[in-house]
């Protein structure tokens, strides 16, 4: 059975991290909203939602960290695009 490269370990890790990052942001907004609504209205379903979305935030945070660890390390020093020209002192 052939599987797409994106589904294999070590491939497309930045894309996977970004996808989980979007989910992390969404869960964070939902958790914040439900917590704020629960503080104001004290309805049980809002507290449950806030807890579930908070768990999703923790879950997605771990996924983002996992995929970021799989990303290639950036170069410590960026090489120049063009080598510097040596200046020659002119004798007048």
Gaussian input, Z-matrix of N, CA and C with variables (Angstrom, degrees):
# hf/3-21g

backbone

0 1
 N
 C     1     B1
 C     2     B2     1     A1
 N     3     B3     2     A2     1     D1
 C     4     B4     3     A3     2     D2
 C     5     B5     4     A4     3     D3
 N     6     B6     5     A5     4     D4
 C     7     B7     6     A6     5     D5
 C     8     B8     7     A7     6     D6
 N     9     B9     8     A8     7     D7
 C    10    B10     9     A9     8     D8
 C    11    B11    10    A10     9     D9
 N    12    B12    11    A11    10    D10
 C    13    B13    12    A12    11    D11
 C    14    B14    13    A13    12    D12
 N    15    B15    14    A14    13    D13
 C    16    B16    15    A15    14    D14
 C    17    B17    16    A16    15    D15
 N    18    B18    17    A17    16    D16
 C    19    B19    18    A18    17    D17
 C    20    B20    19    A19    18    D18
 N    21    B21    20    A20    19    D19
 C    22    B22    21    A21    20    D20
 C    23    B23    22    A22    21    D21
 N    24    B24    23    A23    22    D22
 C    25    B25    24    A24    23    D23
 C    26    B26    25    A25    24    D24
 N    27    B27    26    A26    25    D25
 C    28    B28    27    A27    26    D26
 C    29    B29    28    A28    27    D27
 N    30    B30    29    A29    28    D28
 C    31    B31    30    A30    29    D29
 C    32    B32    31    A31    30    D30
 N    33    B33    32    A32    31    D31
 C    34    B34    33    A33    32    D32
 C    35    B35    34    A34    33    D33
 N    36    B36    35    A35    34    D34
 C    37    B37    36    A36    35    D35
 C    38    B38    37    A37    36    D36
 N    39    B39    38    A38    37    D37
 C    40    B40    39    A39    38    D38
 C    41    B41    40    A40    39    D39
 N    42    B42    41    A41    40    D40
 C    43    B43    42    A42    41    D41
 C    44    B44    43    A43    42    D42
 N    45    B45    44    A44    43    D43
 C    46    B46    45    A45    44    D44
 C    47    B47    46    A46    45    D45
 N    48    B48    47    A47    46    D46
 C    49    B49    48    A48    47    D47
 C    50    B50    49    A49    48    D48
 N    51    B51    50    A50    49    D49
 C    52    B52    51    A51    50    D50
 C    53    B53    52    A52    51    D51
 N    54    B54    53    A53    52    D52
 C    55    B55    54    A54    53    D53
 C    56    B56    55    A55    54    D54
 N    57    B57    56    A56    55    D55
 C    58    B58    57    A57    56    D56
 C    59    B59    58    A58    57    D57
 N    60    B60    59    A59    58    D58
 C    61    B61    60    A60    59    D59
 C    62    B62    61    A61    60    D60
 N    63    B63    62    A62    61    D61
 C    64    B64    63    A63    62    D62
 C    65    B65    64    A64    63    D63
 N    66    B66    65    A65    64    D64
 C    67    B67    66    A66    65    D65
 C    68    B68    67    A67    66    D66
 N    69    B69    68    A68    67    D67
 C    70    B70    69    A69    68    D68
 C    71    B71    70    A70    69    D69
 N    72    B72    71    A71    70    D70
 C    73    B73    72    A72    71    D71
 C    74    B74    73    A73    72    D72
 N    75    B75    74    A74    73    D73
 C    76    B76    75    A75    74    D74
 C    77    B77    76    A76    75    D75
 N    78    B78    77    A77    76    D76
 C    79    B79    78    A78    77    D77
 C    80    B80    79    A79    78    D78
 N    81    B81    80    A80    79    D79
 C    82    B82    81    A81    80    D80
 C    83    B83    82    A82    81    D81
 N    84    B84    83    A83    82    D82
 C    85    B85    84    A84    83    D83
 C    86    B86    85    A85    84    D84
 N    87    B87    86    A86    85    D85
 C    88    B88    87    A87    86    D86
 C    89    B89    88    A88    87    D87
 N    90    B90    89    A89    88    D88
 C    91    B91    90    A90    89    D89
 C    92    B92    91    A91    90    D90
 N    93    B93    92    A92    91    D91
 C    94    B94    93    A93    92    D92
 C    95    B95    94    A94    93    D93
 N    96    B96    95    A95    94    D94
 C    97    B97    96    A96    95    D95
 C    98    B98    97    A97    96    D96
 N    99    B99    98    A98    97    D97
 C   100   B100    99    A99    98    D98
 C   101   B101   100   A100    99    D99
 N   102   B102   101   A101   100   D100
 C   103   B103   102   A102   101   D101
 C   104   B104   103   A103   102   D102
 N   105   B105   104   A104   103   D103
 C   106   B106   105   A105   104   D104
 C   107   B107   106   A106   105   D105
 N   108   B108   107   A107   106   D106
 C   109   B109   108   A108   107   D107
 C   110   B110   109   A109   108   D108
 N   111   B111   110   A110   109   D109
 C   112   B112   111   A111   110   D110
 C   113   B113   112   A112   111   D111
 N   114   B114   113   A113   112   D112
 C   115   B115   114   A114   113   D113
 C   116   B116   115   A115   114   D114
 N   117   B117   116   A116   115   D115
 C   118   B118   117   A117   116   D116
 C   119   B119   118   A118   117   D117
 N   120   B120   119   A119   118   D118
 C   121   B121   120   A120   119   D119
 C   122   B122   121   A121   120   D120
 N   123   B123   122   A122   121   D121
 C   124   B124   123   A123   122   D122
 C   125   B125   124   A124   123   D123
 N   126   B126   125   A125   124   D124
 C   127   B127   126   A126   125   D125
 C   128   B128   127   A127   126   D126
 N   129   B129   128   A128   127   D127
 C   130   B130   129   A129   128   D128
 C   131   B131   130   A130   129   D129
 N   132   B132   131   A131   130   D130
 C   133   B133   132   A132   131   D131
 C   134   B134   133   A133   132   D132
 N   135   B135   134   A134   133   D133
 C   136   B136   135   A135   134   D134
 C   137   B137   136   A136   135   D135
 N   138   B138   137   A137   136   D136
 C   139   B139   138   A138   137   D137
 C   140   B140   139   A139   138   D138
 N   141   B141   140   A140   139   D139
 C   142   B142   141   A141   140   D140
 C   143   B143   142   A142   141   D141
 N   144   B144   143   A143   142   D142
 C   145   B145   144   A144   143   D143
 C   146   B146   145   A145   144   D144
 N   147   B147   146   A146   145   D145
 C   148   B148   147   A147   146   D146
 C   149   B149   148   A148   147   D147
 N   150   B150   149   A149   148   D148
 C   151   B151   150   A150   149   D149
 C   152   B152   151   A151   150   D150
 N   153   B153   152   A152   151   D151
 C   154   B154   153   A153   152   D152
 C   155   B155   154   A154   153   D153
 N   156   B156   155   A155   154   D154
 C   157   B157   156   A156   155   D155
 C   158   B158   157   A157   156   D156
 N   159   B159   158   A158   157   D157
 C   160   B160   159   A159   158   D158
 C   161   B161   160   A160   159   D159
 N   162   B162   161   A161   160   D160
 C   163   B163   162   A162   161   D161
 C   164   B164   163   A163   162   D162
 N   165   B165   164   A164   163   D163
 C   166   B166   165   A165   164   D164
 C   167   B167   166   A166   165   D165
 N   168   B168   167   A167   166   D166
 C   169   B169   168   A168   167   D167
 C   170   B170   169   A169   168   D168
 N   171   B171   170   A170   169   D169
 C   172   B172   171   A171   170   D170
 C   173   B173   172   A172   171   D171
 N   174   B174   173   A173   172   D172
 C   175   B175   174   A174   173   D173
 C   176   B176   175   A175   174   D174
 N   177   B177   176   A176   175   D175
 C   178   B178   177   A177   176   D176
 C   179   B179   178   A178   177   D177
 N   180   B180   179   A179   178   D178
 C   181   B181   180   A180   179   D179
 C   182   B182   181   A181   180   D180
 N   183   B183   182   A182   181   D181
 C   184   B184   183   A183   182   D182
 C   185   B185   184   A184   183   D183
 N   186   B186   185   A185   184   D184
 C   187   B187   186   A186   185   D185
 C   188   B188   187   A187   186   D186
 N   189   B189   188   A188   187   D187
 C   190   B190   189   A189   188   D188
 C   191   B191   190   A190   189   D189
 N   192   B192   191   A191   190   D190
 C   193   B193   192   A192   191   D191
 C   194   B194   193   A193   192   D192
 N   195   B195   194   A194   193   D193
 C   196   B196   195   A195   194   D194
 C   197   B197   196   A196   195   D195
 N   198   B198   197   A197   196   D196
 C   199   B199   198   A198   197   D197
 C   200   B200   199   A199   198   D198
 N   201   B201   200   A200   199   D199
 C   202   B202   201   A201   200   D200
 C   203   B203   202   A202   201   D201
 N   204   B204   203   A203   202   D202
 C   205   B205   204   A204   203   D203
 C   206   B206   205   A205   204   D204
 N   207   B207   206   A206   205   D205
 C   208   B208   207   A207   206   D206
 C   209   B209   208   A208   207   D207
 N   210   B210   209   A209   208   D208
 C   211   B211   210   A210   209   D209
 C   212   B212   211   A211   210   D210
 N   213   B213   212   A212   211   D211
 C   214   B214   213   A213   212   D212
 C   215   B215   214   A214   213   D213
 N   216   B216   215   A215   214   D214
 C   217   B217   216   A216   215   D215
 C   218   B218   217   A217   216   D216
 N   219   B219   218   A218   217   D217
 C   220   B220   219   A219   218   D218
 C   221   B221   220   A220   219   D219
 N   222   B222   221   A221   220   D220
 C   223   B223   222   A222   221   D221
 C   224   B224   223   A223   222   D222
 N   225   B225   224   A224   223   D223
 C   226   B226   225   A225   224   D224
 C   227   B227   226   A226   225   D225
 N   228   B228   227   A227   226   D226
 C   229   B229   228   A228   227   D227
 C   230   B230   229   A229   228   D228
 N   231   B231   230   A230   229   D229
 C   232   B232   231   A231   230   D230
 C   233   B233   232   A232   231   D231
 N   234   B234   233   A233   232   D232
 C   235   B235   234   A234   233   D233
 C   236   B236   235   A235   234   D234
 N   237   B237   236   A236   235   D235
 C   238   B238   237   A237   236   D236
 C   239   B239   238   A238   237   D237
 N   240   B240   239   A239   238   D238
 C   241   B241   240   A240   239   D239
 C   242   B242   241   A241   240   D240
 N   243   B243   242   A242   241   D241
 C   244   B244   243   A243   242   D242
 C   245   B245   244   A244   243   D243
 N   246   B246   245   A245   244   D244
 C   247   B247   246   A246   245   D245
 C   248   B248   247   A247   246   D246
 N   249   B249   248   A248   247   D247
 C   250   B250   249   A249   248   D248
 C   251   B251   250   A250   249   D249
 N   252   B252   251   A251   250   D250
 C   253   B253   252   A252   251   D251
 C   254   B254   253   A253   252   D252
 N   255   B255   254   A254   253   D253
 C   256   B256   255   A255   254   D254
 C   257   B257   256   A256   255   D255
 N   258   B258   257   A257   256   D256
 C   259   B259   258   A258   257   D257
 C   260   B260   259   A259   258   D258
 N   261   B261   260   A260   259   D259
 C   262   B262   261   A261   260   D260
 C   263   B263   262   A262   261   D261
 N   264   B264   263   A263   262   D262
 C   265   B265   264   A264   263   D263
 C   266   B266   265   A265   264   D264
 N   267   B267   266   A266   265   D265
 C   268   B268   267   A267   266   D266
 C   269   B269   268   A268   267   D267
 N   270   B270   269   A269   268   D268
 C   271   B271   270   A270   269   D269
 C   272   B272   271   A271   270   D270
 N   273   B273   272   A272   271   D271
 C   274   B274   273   A273   272   D272
 C   275   B275   274   A274   273   D273

   B1=1.4559
   B2=1.5348
   B3=1.2915
   B4=1.4551
   B5=1.5341
   B6=1.3421
   B7=1.4645
   B8=1.5216
   B9=1.3217
   B10=1.4650
   B11=1.5344
   B12=1.3259
   B13=1.4666
   B14=1.5249
   B15=1.3171
   B16=1.4595
   B17=1.5332
   B18=1.3165
   B19=1.4612
   B20=1.5228
   B21=1.3098
   B22=1.4584
   B23=1.5273
   B24=1.3337
   B25=1.4645
   B26=1.5170
   B27=1.3441
   B28=1.4556
   B29=1.5145
   B30=1.3019
   B31=1.4692
   B32=1.5167
   B33=1.3077
   B34=1.4682
   B35=1.5264
   B36=1.3113
   B37=1.4603
   B38=1.5341
   B39=1.3414
   B40=1.4678
   B41=1.5365
   B42=1.3209
   B43=1.4631
   B44=1.5230
   B45=1.3215
   B46=1.4672
   B47=1.5310
   B48=1.3296
   B49=1.4655
   B50=1.5251
   B51=1.3296
   B52=1.4696
   B53=1.5268
   B54=1.3225
   B55=1.4662
   B56=1.5265
   B57=1.3261
   B58=1.4657
   B59=1.5289
   B60=1.3278
   B61=1.4604
   B62=1.5193
   B63=1.3234
   B64=1.4751
   B65=1.5229
   B66=1.3283
   B67=1.4589
   B68=1.5266
   B69=1.3331
   B70=1.4599
   B71=1.5297
   B72=1.3094
   B73=1.4650
   B74=1.5156
   B75=1.3259
   B76=1.4640
   B77=1.5236
   B78=1.3366
   B79=1.4691
   B80=1.5274
   B81=1.3276
   B82=1.4524
   B83=1.5267
   B84=1.3200
   B85=1.4687
   B86=1.5276
   B87=1.3315
   B88=1.4707
   B89=1.5323
   B90=1.3302
   B91=1.4670
   B92=1.5258
   B93=1.3168
   B94=1.4668
   B95=1.5161
   B96=1.3240
   B97=1.4628
   B98=1.5245
   B99=1.3320
   B100=1.4581
   B101=1.5275
   B102=1.3222
   B103=1.4588
   B104=1.5247
   B105=1.3291
   B106=1.4676
   B107=1.5305
   B108=1.3345
   B109=1.4645
   B110=1.5262
   B111=1.3240
   B112=1.4642
   B113=1.5355
   B114=1.3449
   B115=1.4664
   B116=1.5203
   B117=1.3210
   B118=1.4651
   B119=1.5291
   B120=1.3332
   B121=1.4683
   B122=1.5207
   B123=1.3280
   B124=1.4700
   B125=1.5259
   B126=1.3302
   B127=1.4668
   B128=1.5176
   B129=1.3270
   B130=1.4649
   B131=1.5220
   B132=1.3205
   B133=1.4683
   B134=1.5316
   B135=1.3188
   B136=1.4685
   B137=1.5259
   B138=1.3207
   B139=1.4662
   B140=1.5267
   B141=1.3309
   B142=1.4671
   B143=1.5211
   B144=1.3268
   B145=1.4673
   B146=1.5310
   B147=1.3279
   B148=1.4603
   B149=1.5278
   B150=1.3312
   B151=1.4662
   B152=1.5280
   B153=1.3209
   B154=1.4700
   B155=1.5229
   B156=1.3253
   B157=1.4625
   B158=1.5245
   B159=1.3215
   B160=1.4599
   B161=1.5255
   B162=1.3305
   B163=1.4655
   B164=1.5271
   B165=1.3293
   B166=1.4634
   B167=1.5312
   B168=1.3345
   B169=1.4634
   B170=1.5255
   B171=1.3232
   B172=1.4653
   B173=1.5285
   B174=1.3221
   B175=1.4683
   B176=1.5280
   B177=1.3194
   B178=1.4601
   B179=1.5286
   B180=1.3305
   B181=1.4615
   B182=1.5220
   B183=1.3200
   B184=1.4605
   B185=1.5286
   B186=1.3318
   B187=1.4709
   B188=1.5234
   B189=1.3232
   B190=1.4722
   B191=1.5221
   B192=1.3359
   B193=1.4651
   B194=1.5227
   B195=1.3168
   B196=1.4649
   B197=1.5236
   B198=1.3266
   B199=1.4617
   B200=1.5241
   B201=1.3310
   B202=1.4623
   B203=1.5210
   B204=1.3245
   B205=1.4702
   B206=1.5204
   B207=1.3291
   B208=1.4582
   B209=1.5156
   B210=1.3381
   B211=1.4682
   B212=1.5220
   B213=1.3317
   B214=1.4708
   B215=1.5261
   B216=1.3244
   B217=1.4693
   B218=1.5249
   B219=1.3428
   B220=1.4707
   B221=1.5236
   B222=1.3291
   B223=1.4533
   B224=1.5229
   B225=1.3007
   B226=1.4651
   B227=1.5207
   B228=1.3137
   B229=1.4548
   B230=1.5210
   B231=1.2958
   B232=1.4577
   B233=1.5172
   B234=1.3278
   B235=1.4676
   B236=1.5313
   B237=1.3232
   B238=1.4616
   B239=1.5286
   B240=1.3152
   B241=1.4579
   B242=1.5247
   B243=1.3202
   B244=1.4586
   B245=1.5237
   B246=1.3227
   B247=1.4690
   B248=1.5285
   B249=1.3179
   B250=1.4633
   B251=1.5214
   B252=1.3316
   B253=1.4647
   B254=1.5182
   B255=1.3164
   B256=1.4607
   B257=1.5136
   B258=1.2962
   B259=1.4553
   B260=1.5271
   B261=1.2799
   B262=1.4711
   B263=1.5204
   B264=1.3224
   B265=1.4731
   B266=1.5192
   B267=1.3001
   B268=1.4659
   B269=1.5252
   B270=1.2812
   B271=1.4481
   B272=1.5262
   B273=1.3074
   B274=1.4622
   B275=1.4898
   A1=109.12
   A2=116.63
   A3=122.24
   A4=108.34
   A5=115.33
   A6=119.35
   A7=108.97
   A8=116.87
   A9=119.49
   A10=110.86
   A11=116.25
   A12=121.20
   A13=112.27
   A14=116.71
   A15=119.83
   A16=111.47
   A17=117.18
   A18=120.85
   A19=113.23
   A20=117.73
   A21=121.18
   A22=110.01
   A23=115.82
   A24=121.47
   A25=110.66
   A26=114.92
   A27=120.53
   A28=114.99
   A29=118.47
   A30=122.01
   A31=110.32
   A32=116.36
   A33=123.64
   A34=112.74
   A35=117.79
   A36=121.19
   A37=113.39
   A38=120.20
   A39=118.56
   A40=112.27
   A41=117.31
   A42=120.81
   A43=110.85
   A44=116.26
   A45=120.33
   A46=110.58
   A47=116.66
   A48=120.34
   A49=110.67
   A50=116.98
   A51=120.62
   A52=111.09
   A53=116.85
   A54=120.74
   A55=110.40
   A56=116.08
   A57=119.06
   A58=110.75
   A59=117.57
   A60=120.95
   A61=112.00
   A62=116.34
   A63=120.42
   A64=109.67
   A65=116.36
   A66=120.11
   A67=111.21
   A68=116.51
   A69=121.18
   A70=110.13
   A71=116.66
   A72=120.62
   A73=112.33
   A74=116.33
   A75=120.75
   A76=110.77
   A77=116.70
   A78=120.48
   A79=110.72
   A80=117.26
   A81=120.97
   A82=111.42
   A83=116.75
   A84=120.54
   A85=110.15
   A86=116.48
   A87=120.50
   A88=111.26
   A89=117.03
   A90=120.14
   A91=110.55
   A92=116.68
   A93=120.69
   A94=111.59
   A95=116.17
   A96=120.15
   A97=111.12
   A98=116.93
   A99=119.99
   A100=111.82
   A101=117.46
   A102=120.08
   A103=110.86
   A104=116.72
   A105=120.38
   A106=110.87
   A107=116.75
   A108=120.07
   A109=110.52
   A110=117.25
   A111=119.90
   A112=110.87
   A113=117.23
   A114=120.70
   A115=110.44
   A116=117.36
   A117=121.70
   A118=111.51
   A119=118.09
   A120=121.12
   A121=115.27
   A122=118.81
   A123=123.72
   A124=113.89
   A125=115.81
   A126=120.19
   A127=109.01
   A128=115.73
   A129=120.93
   A130=112.75
   A131=117.89
   A132=119.45
   A133=111.72
   A134=117.39
   A135=119.95
   A136=111.03
   A137=117.12
   A138=120.54
   A139=110.29
   A140=116.39
   A141=120.23
   A142=110.10
   A143=116.25
   A144=120.10
   A145=111.05
   A146=117.39
   A147=121.13
   A148=110.43
   A149=116.87
   A150=120.29
   A151=111.56
   A152=116.85
   A153=119.90
   A154=111.58
   A155=116.82
   A156=119.43
   A157=111.22
   A158=118.05
   A159=120.44
   A160=110.50
   A161=116.62
   A162=120.11
   A163=110.40
   A164=116.93
   A165=120.70
   A166=110.62
   A167=117.40
   A168=120.87
   A169=109.82
   A170=116.74
   A171=120.69
   A172=110.30
   A173=116.28
   A174=122.17
   A175=111.33
   A176=116.46
   A177=120.99
   A178=111.84
   A179=117.60
   A180=120.48
   A181=110.21
   A182=116.02
   A183=120.04
   A184=111.82
   A185=117.00
   A186=119.72
   A187=111.11
   A188=117.39
   A189=120.47
   A190=109.65
   A191=117.85
   A192=120.88
   A193=111.13
   A194=116.36
   A195=120.82
   A196=110.86
   A197=116.83
   A198=120.22
   A199=111.96
   A200=117.87
   A201=119.52
   A202=111.29
   A203=117.46
   A204=119.68
   A205=111.33
   A206=117.39
   A207=121.67
   A208=114.20
   A209=117.06
   A210=120.52
   A211=109.93
   A212=116.52
   A213=118.92
   A214=110.45
   A215=115.14
   A216=120.99
   A217=109.71
   A218=116.88
   A219=118.61
   A220=110.37
   A221=115.39
   A222=120.11
   A223=109.49
   A224=116.54
   A225=119.52
   A226=110.78
   A227=115.88
   A228=119.81
   A229=107.78
   A230=116.03
   A231=120.57
   A232=108.65
   A233=117.31
   A234=118.55
   A235=110.15
   A236=117.98
   A237=120.22
   A238=110.61
   A239=115.62
   A240=120.12
   A241=111.12
   A242=115.38
   A243=120.16
   A244=107.97
   A245=117.27
   A246=118.35
   A247=110.45
   A248=114.07
   A249=118.52
   A250=109.88
   A251=115.13
   A252=120.00
   A253=108.23
   A254=114.87
   A255=118.96
   A256=108.94
   A257=115.34
   A258=120.42
   A259=108.39
   A260=114.39
   A261=120.59
   A262=106.80
   A263=115.09
   A264=119.15
   A265=109.17
   A266=115.61
   A267=120.04
   A268=109.38
   A269=114.30
   A270=119.68
   A271=107.85
   A272=115.73
   A273=119.16
   A274=113.32
   D1=129.29
   D2=-178.84
   D3=-93.23
   D4=129.56
   D5=177.32
   D6=-114.14
   D7=148.33
   D8=177.83
   D9=-61.72
   D10=149.13
   D11=-178.81
   D12=-58.88
   D13=-33.47
   D14=-177.02
   D15=-63.26
   D16=-24.45
   D17=-179.17
   D18=-86.38
   D19=-6.82
   D20=-178.53
   D21=-92.30
   D22=147.00
   D23=178.96
   D24=-60.46
   D25=138.74
   D26=175.28
   D27=85.95
   D28=-4.56
   D29=179.28
   D30=-109.07
   D31=139.01
   D32=174.49
   D33=58.46
   D34=34.35
   D35=-177.45
   D36=-60.57
   D37=-39.51
   D38=176.33
   D39=-61.26
   D40=-38.73
   D41=177.73
   D42=-64.52
   D43=-43.38
   D44=179.29
   D45=-64.24
   D46=-42.04
   D47=178.62
   D48=-62.89
   D49=-41.15
   D50=179.40
   D51=-65.49
   D52=-40.12
   D53=179.05
   D54=-62.51
   D55=-46.34
   D56=178.39
   D57=-68.90
   D58=-29.66
   D59=175.73
   D60=-63.72
   D61=-39.15
   D62=176.67
   D63=-63.97
   D64=-43.55
   D65=178.36
   D66=-65.03
   D67=-37.29
   D68=177.65
   D69=-61.65
   D70=-46.72
   D71=178.79
   D72=-61.74
   D73=-41.88
   D74=178.96
   D75=-63.71
   D76=-46.05
   D77=179.83
   D78=-64.00
   D79=-36.26
   D80=179.28
   D81=-65.23
   D82=-42.50
   D83=177.46
   D84=-63.76
   D85=-43.86
   D86=-179.26
   D87=-65.36
   D88=-42.20
   D89=178.45
   D90=-63.30
   D91=-42.89
   D92=179.62
   D93=-62.82
   D94=-45.59
   D95=179.46
   D96=-61.26
   D97=-48.06
   D98=-176.75
   D99=-66.53
   D100=-36.39
   D101=176.52
   D102=-65.01
   D103=-45.71
   D104=178.85
   D105=-62.90
   D106=-41.95
   D107=179.57
   D108=-66.33
   D109=-37.44
   D110=178.77
   D111=-66.08
   D112=-39.29
   D113=178.42
   D114=-60.20
   D115=-38.14
   D116=-177.71
   D117=-80.39
   D118=-44.98
   D119=-170.82
   D120=-104.28
   D121=-18.98
   D122=179.92
   D123=53.34
   D124=42.45
   D125=175.63
   D126=-95.04
   D127=137.04
   D128=-173.47
   D129=-58.26
   D130=-41.69
   D131=-176.75
   D132=-64.00
   D133=-29.25
   D134=177.68
   D135=-69.83
   D136=-37.46
   D137=176.80
   D138=-66.10
   D139=-42.75
   D140=178.32
   D141=-62.48
   D142=-45.34
   D143=178.62
   D144=-60.52
   D145=-43.42
   D146=-179.88
   D147=-60.51
   D148=-42.27
   D149=178.77
   D150=-66.46
   D151=-43.36
   D152=179.87
   D153=-64.40
   D154=-43.25
   D155=179.41
   D156=-69.27
   D157=-32.83
   D158=175.03
   D159=-64.49
   D160=-40.69
   D161=175.72
   D162=-62.41
   D163=-38.18
   D164=178.29
   D165=-65.76
   D166=-36.21
   D167=177.10
   D168=-61.91
   D169=-45.68
   D170=179.28
   D171=-63.07
   D172=-44.58
   D173=-179.94
   D174=-59.75
   D175=-49.56
   D176=-177.89
   D177=-68.86
   D178=-32.52
   D179=175.93
   D180=-59.44
   D181=-43.80
   D182=178.92
   D183=-65.37
   D184=-37.26
   D185=177.40
   D186=-65.42
   D187=-42.75
   D188=178.84
   D189=-62.06
   D190=-45.35
   D191=178.69
   D192=-60.17
   D193=-42.99
   D194=-179.87
   D195=-59.37
   D196=-47.08
   D197=-177.59
   D198=-72.28
   D199=-32.95
   D200=177.13
   D201=-67.66
   D202=-33.25
   D203=175.89
   D204=-64.54
   D205=-26.71
   D206=179.78
   D207=-84.13
   D208=-7.21
   D209=179.90
   D210=-76.23
   D211=147.15
   D212=176.95
   D213=-64.97
   D214=145.39
   D215=179.65
   D216=-72.98
   D217=138.80
   D218=176.06
   D219=-72.53
   D220=159.12
   D221=176.71
   D222=-65.21
   D223=141.34
   D224=179.05
   D225=-71.40
   D226=-38.98
   D227=179.69
   D228=-124.30
   D229=124.72
   D230=-179.21
   D231=-80.55
   D232=123.05
   D233=179.32
   D234=-70.57
   D235=148.76
   D236=179.75
   D237=-66.47
   D238=149.75
   D239=178.90
   D240=-69.46
   D241=-38.81
   D242=179.02
   D243=-127.33
   D244=135.93
   D245=178.98
   D246=-65.55
   D247=147.85
   D248=179.40
   D249=-70.71
   D250=141.35
   D251=177.37
   D252=-84.74
   D253=137.24
   D254=177.60
   D255=-76.37
   D256=133.47
   D257=179.29
   D258=-89.06
   D259=132.66
   D260=178.69
   D261=-105.74
   D262=128.89
   D263=178.36
   D264=-70.02
   D265=131.64
   D266=178.22
   D267=-90.96
   D268=136.19
   D269=177.44
   D270=-99.12
   D271=124.90
   D272=-176.74
   D273=-88.05

